[in-house]
Amino acid sequence: MLIIAVVNLKGGSTKTTTAGHLAQAFHEAGMRTLGVDADGENESLQGWQVAGDLPWPVITMPVSNLHKQLPDVVGDRYDVVVIDTPPMKAQRGTVASAMRIATHVLVPMAPTPIEYDRLPAVRELVDEVAAVRPDGKPPIHAVLLTRVKPRAASTQVYRQLITDDGVTVLTAQIGSLERFAQSWGDPMSGALDTPYGAAAMELLDLSRLQEIIG
């Protein structure tokens, strides 16, 4: 089972948009998908599921022991679980708990100086939780570039900087489009045929690669 924690240091970083479209893409790929809203203050993913009548369930679990509670809820009923986490700076304990159970930590970020400067804090927490995970290893850690401007040279610059830092950057990237920016609350379809669908398949491939190399 894939458990993807969508994480960023602060709010307003497209975490919910990313979590929603990824979950929809996995659902369209025929995978049994569950969304988990771990942000007790905003409950944006839960609200989207209700407003948009999304075809996959969402549960709310804004708790700092999510890694203990979630397995009993999930059981063997799902292939993919996508966790929309709260801002890490405000609720570090909840995010750390999500990372403890996650197979993947995905950081959506715009290719800008301020968002790049937030990445080390996320990476530090990823490394920190490795010691308390059952396998003693960190989850797969990747960045998804979002709100990308057409033909912006800076996108490749930040892609290279993040790669040089030792963090995987997904090949898929999300353009700065109204289709995504204004999608909250709307029904979704066709996500698998968008860059979010490509990102979902890359996450699957990273999981398979991890299984091969151990």
C-alpha positions as CSV (number, residue, x, y, z in Angstrom):
1,M,0.0,0.0,0.0
2,L,1.2,3.5,-0.8
3,I,0.8,6.1,1.9
4,I,1.6,9.6,0.5
5,A,2.0,12.5,3.0
6,V,1.7,15.8,1.2
7,V,3.8,18.2,3.2
8,N,5.0,21.8,3.2
9,L,6.3,24.1,5.9
10,K,3.5,26.6,5.6
11,G,0.0,26.9,4.2
12,G,-1.0,28.2,0.8
13,S,1.5,25.9,-0.9
14,T,-1.1,23.8,-3.0
15,K,-1.0,20.9,-0.5
16,T,-4.8,20.3,-0.7
17,T,-4.9,20.9,-4.4
18,T,-2.1,18.4,-4.9
19,A,-3.6,15.8,-2.5
20,G,-7.0,16.0,-4.2
21,H,-5.8,15.7,-7.7
22,L,-3.4,12.9,-6.9
23,A,-6.1,11.0,-5.1
24,Q,-8.4,11.4,-8.1
25,A,-5.7,10.2,-10.5
26,F,-5.1,7.1,-8.4
27,H,-8.8,6.5,-8.3
28,E,-9.1,6.8,-12.0
29,A,-6.2,4.3,-12.4
30,G,-8.4,1.8,-10.7
31,M,-6.8,1.9,-7.3
32,R,-8.8,1.8,-4.1
33,T,-8.1,5.3,-2.7
34,L,-8.6,7.0,0.6
35,G,-8.0,10.7,1.4
36,V,-7.0,11.7,5.0
37,D,-7.5,15.2,6.1
38,A,-5.0,15.8,8.9
39,D,-5.5,19.5,9.0
40,G,-8.0,20.1,11.8
41,E,-8.1,23.8,11.4
42,N,-9.0,24.0,7.7
43,E,-10.4,20.6,6.8
44,S,-10.0,21.6,3.2
45,L,-9.8,18.1,1.8
46,Q,-12.8,17.0,3.7
47,G,-14.7,20.1,2.5
48,W,-13.7,19.4,-1.1
49,Q,-15.0,15.9,-0.9
50,V,-18.4,17.1,0.3
51,A,-18.7,20.1,-2.0
52,G,-17.4,18.3,-5.1
53,D,-19.0,14.9,-4.4
54,L,-15.6,13.2,-5.0
55,P,-15.8,9.5,-5.8
56,W,-13.3,8.4,-3.1
57,P,-13.8,8.7,0.6
58,V,-12.1,11.2,2.9
59,I,-11.7,10.8,6.7
60,T,-10.6,13.5,9.1
61,M,-7.7,12.6,11.4
62,P,-6.0,15.7,12.8
63,V,-4.0,13.9,15.5
64,S,-0.4,13.7,16.6
65,N,-0.6,9.9,16.8
66,L,-1.9,9.4,13.3
67,H,0.7,6.7,12.7
68,K,-1.0,4.6,15.4
69,Q,-4.7,5.3,14.5
70,L,-4.6,5.1,10.8
71,P,-3.6,1.4,10.3
72,D,-6.8,0.3,12.2
73,V,-8.9,2.5,10.0
74,V,-7.3,1.5,6.7
75,G,-6.8,-2.2,7.2
76,D,-6.4,-3.9,3.8
77,R,-9.2,-2.0,2.2
78,Y,-7.2,0.5,0.2
79,D,-4.3,0.5,-2.3
80,V,-3.4,4.2,-1.8
81,V,-3.8,6.6,1.1
82,V,-3.2,10.4,0.4
83,I,-2.7,12.5,3.6
84,D,-3.3,16.2,3.4
85,T,-1.2,17.5,6.3
86,P,-1.4,20.8,8.1
87,P,1.4,23.4,7.8
88,M,4.5,21.8,9.3
89,K,5.5,25.0,11.1
90,A,2.2,25.2,13.0
91,Q,1.6,21.5,13.7
92,R,5.0,19.7,13.5
93,G,3.8,16.8,15.7
94,T,1.0,15.8,13.3
95,V,3.2,16.1,10.3
96,A,5.9,14.0,11.9
97,S,3.3,11.3,12.7
98,A,2.1,11.3,9.1
99,M,5.8,10.9,8.0
100,R,6.2,8.0,10.4
101,I,3.6,5.9,8.5
102,A,4.1,7.3,5.0
103,T,5.8,5.4,2.2
104,H,6.3,8.8,0.4
105,V,6.6,12.4,1.5
106,L,5.7,14.7,-1.3
107,V,6.5,18.4,-1.1
108,P,4.6,20.6,-3.6
109,M,6.4,23.9,-4.1
110,A,6.6,26.8,-6.6
111,P,10.1,27.3,-8.0
112,T,10.8,30.5,-6.0
113,P,13.5,31.5,-3.5
114,I,11.1,31.6,-0.5
115,E,9.7,28.1,-1.2
116,Y,13.1,26.7,-1.9
117,D,14.3,28.0,1.5
118,R,11.6,26.0,3.2
119,L,12.8,22.7,1.9
120,P,15.6,22.0,4.4
121,A,13.2,22.1,7.4
122,V,11.1,19.4,5.7
123,R,14.1,17.3,4.9
124,E,15.4,17.5,8.5
125,L,12.1,16.2,9.7
126,V,12.1,13.4,7.1
127,D,15.5,12.3,8.4
128,E,14.5,12.7,12.0
129,V,11.5,10.4,11.8
130,A,13.6,7.6,10.2
131,A,14.9,6.6,13.7
132,V,11.4,5.9,14.9
133,R,10.0,4.2,11.9
134,P,9.7,0.4,12.0
135,D,12.3,-0.1,9.2
136,G,14.7,2.6,10.5
137,K,14.7,4.2,7.1
138,P,13.2,7.6,5.9
139,P,10.2,7.5,3.6
140,I,10.7,8.3,-0.1
141,H,11.1,12.0,-0.3
142,A,10.2,13.9,-3.5
143,V,9.4,17.4,-4.6
144,L,6.6,18.3,-7.1
145,L,7.1,21.7,-8.8
146,T,3.8,23.5,-8.9
147,R,2.6,26.9,-10.2
148,V,5.2,26.7,-12.9
149,K,5.3,29.7,-15.3
150,P,5.5,28.8,-19.0
151,R,9.1,29.0,-20.3
152,A,10.5,30.3,-17.1
153,A,14.2,29.7,-16.9
154,S,14.1,29.7,-13.1
155,T,12.2,26.4,-13.1
156,Q,15.2,24.4,-14.4
157,V,17.5,26.3,-12.0
158,Y,15.5,25.2,-9.0
159,R,15.0,21.7,-10.3
160,Q,18.8,21.4,-10.5
161,L,19.3,23.0,-7.0
162,I,16.9,20.6,-5.4
163,T,18.5,17.6,-7.2
164,D,22.0,18.7,-6.1
165,D,20.6,18.8,-2.5
166,G,20.0,15.1,-2.9
167,V,16.2,15.3,-3.1
168,T,14.2,13.7,-6.0
169,V,12.3,16.1,-8.2
170,L,9.4,14.6,-10.1
171,T,9.7,15.0,-13.9
172,A,6.0,16.0,-13.9
173,Q,5.4,19.6,-13.0
174,I,2.2,21.5,-12.6
175,G,1.6,24.7,-14.6
176,S,0.2,27.9,-13.2
177,L,-3.3,27.2,-14.5
178,E,-6.7,28.4,-13.4
179,R,-7.9,24.8,-14.0
180,F,-5.9,23.8,-10.9
181,A,-5.8,27.0,-8.9
182,Q,-9.6,27.3,-8.9
183,S,-10.5,23.6,-8.6
184,W,-11.3,23.4,-4.9
185,G,-14.9,22.4,-4.3
186,D,-15.5,21.4,-7.9
187,P,-16.2,17.8,-9.1
188,M,-13.1,16.2,-10.7
189,S,-12.6,14.0,-13.7
190,G,-9.7,13.3,-16.1
191,A,-7.0,13.9,-13.5
192,L,-5.1,10.8,-14.7
193,D,-4.5,12.6,-18.0
194,T,-3.0,15.7,-16.4
195,P,0.4,16.3,-15.0
196,Y,-1.0,15.2,-11.6
197,G,-1.7,11.9,-13.2
198,A,1.9,11.7,-14.4
199,A,3.1,12.6,-10.9
200,A,1.0,9.8,-9.4
201,M,2.5,7.3,-11.8
202,E,6.0,8.5,-11.0
203,L,5.3,8.0,-7.3
204,L,4.3,4.4,-8.1
205,D,7.5,3.9,-10.0
206,L,9.6,5.3,-7.1
207,S,7.9,2.8,-4.8
208,R,8.8,-0.1,-7.2
209,L,12.4,1.1,-7.5
210,Q,12.7,1.3,-3.7
211,E,11.4,-2.3,-3.5
212,I,14.1,-3.5,-5.9
213,I,17.0,-1.7,-4.3
214,G,15.7,-2.5,-0.8
